[in-house]
Amino acid sequence: MNNWKTVLRFLWYHRNYIIIIVTPLVFLPLPLVYPSSEARCGYAIILMALYWCTECMPLAVTALLPVILFPMMGIMKGGAVSIEYLKDSNMLFIGGLLVAIAVEHWNLHKRIALRVLLLVGVRPSLLMIGFMIVSAFLSMWISNTATTAMMLPISHAVLQQLKDTETQTDGQMHRILCVSKKYEYEHDAQQEFRERAIETKYGLLTKGMSLSVCYSASIGGTATLTGTTPNLILKGQMDEIFPDNPDVINFASWFGFCFPTMVLMLVLSWFWLQFMFLGFNLKKTFGCGEKSENDRAAYAVMKEEYKKLGRMKFAEVAVLVLFILLVLLWFTREPGFMPGWATVLFVTDGTVAILMSSLFFVIPSQLPLGNYGYTDEGKNIKAPPALLTWKVVHERMPWNVVLLLGGGFALAAGSEVSNLSKWLGENLSPLQNIPPFAISLVLSLLIATFTECSSNTATTTLFLPILASMAQNIKLHPLYVMIPCTIAASLAFMLPVATPPNAIAFSFGHLKVLDMVKAGFMLNIIGILCINLGINTWGKVMFNLDTFPDWANTTASKP
C-alpha cells in the first residue's frame, strides 16, 4: 500500500513533465492514420489546448508551438507563422498597457478611486456600489488584477474602521448601563451577544465587499477593447479570418455595444450581492438623516488616505490629459454614425495607442523650473525624468500576453490554411436548424463554464476560429456568436483559481470556496443573460446582425 502511495505521489509531483511527454505520443496516431493537413493542424491545436488547460508549460511558451509545429508539419512556412505574432491588435494591447502603467506609476488611479468614494458615502449599500463603480471604471483602462489589488486594501481599511467604531460605541454604552452590579451580569451577556452580532455582520460585509471588488473588476474589463485580453483576441481574429471586414470591431463600436451591457451586469450583480451579504433592508443599509459616528469615522479614514496623496502633481495632470486625449481620439477615429478624423488616413486604434503612449517617454514629469530634488544618494537631479522610463515599463509590462495573442493569431491562420476551419464548420452545419438566439445562449454558457478552469485568453484563442467557421457554414453573422462568447470568457466568477482578481479577493476576504461558488454561479447566469439580451437588441441594430455580411463569404489565404 505504501509503495502505491509513493508511486502516486511521484506521478503527481512530476505530472507536468509526464503531460508534456505523454500527450504528443497519445495523439500521434491522428496525423499518422489521417495524413491530411486538417489532421496535422488538429493535432497541433489539441496539443496546445491540453498544454494550456493543464498549464504544464508557461502559457506563453505553449503559444510559441505553432512556430515549431506548423513549418515542420508542412502547414505554413516559418516566416508566415512568425509574422502572426505582431499584428495591429498587439500594438493596441502594448499602447493600452503603456497608458495603464503610466496611470498606476503616478497613483492617478488611487486618487480617482478615493475621490469617487468620498462623493458616494460610507453607508453599506452605497459603499458597495461605490467600490463596484470605481473598480469597474478603473478596470476599463488598467488591468483587472491591478484594480483589485489596489481597491481591496482600501475597502478593508474602511470596513475595519466601521467595525472598530461600532464596537467602541457599544462598549461605552455597556459601561454606562452597568453602573449597578445588579444589572452587570445581565448586561455582560447582552454585550457578548452584541459583540458576536457585530463580528458576524462585518464578517459578511467583508466577504461581500471583497467579492464586489473582484467581480466588478472582471465585469468592467469587458466594456473597452483594451480592457481585457479576450476583447483584443476577438479584434485580431476578426481581422485575421475576415480580412475584408470594414473594421467592424474598433474601440468606438465595441464600447457602444459593451458599455450598456457592462452597466446592466454591474447593477444586477450589485442587487445579488446586496441580497446575499446585506439583505434587502434598504432603509437600514442606505440610511437616512444625519451621519452616525461610524459613518464619520469611516469617512475620515478615506479622507486621510486621500490627504496622503498630497496636491495633484504636474505628472498626474499630464498623464490625465494624455489619457483623456487618447480616449477622445479612439472614439472619434471612426465613430460609425458620422465620418471620423481618420477617414482619409491609414490609421488604426493601434496607431493611436502607440502615438499617445510614446509621448509618456517625451514629456518630463516636472515643469522645467530648475529645482528637481535629490537622488537617494543625495546628488542633485539635473533634469527631471520623463513620465515613463523603460525600466518602469520593463518591470510592469506582461510581455507573455503579447506572445499569447500572437499564438492565437497563428492558430487561426493555420486553421484557415489547412482547411481545418472549413472542415469543422461543415461538421457543425446541423446547427442551422437551431434558432440563432439558442445557439448564442448555449455557446455562451459553454464558454463561461470552460473559462472557470482555463485561462480566458486560451479559451477565446481556441474557440473563436471554430465559431467563425461555424457561423460561415450556417450563414449566421459571425459576430452574433463571437461577441457573446468573447464576453462570456471574462465571466469566471465561481472559483478562486479562475482569475487573478478572484485569487486576490479569496486571500483578502476570509472567503470559503463555497461562498464564491454561491455568489459566482448566479453572477454567471446574470452575465450570460445580459450579454444575450444585448446582442439580440441594440447589438442587432449596431452590427446589422440579421443579415449575413458579404465580407464573411471569403476567408484569408495564407502562404
Disulfide bonds with the S-S distance in Angstrom:
none
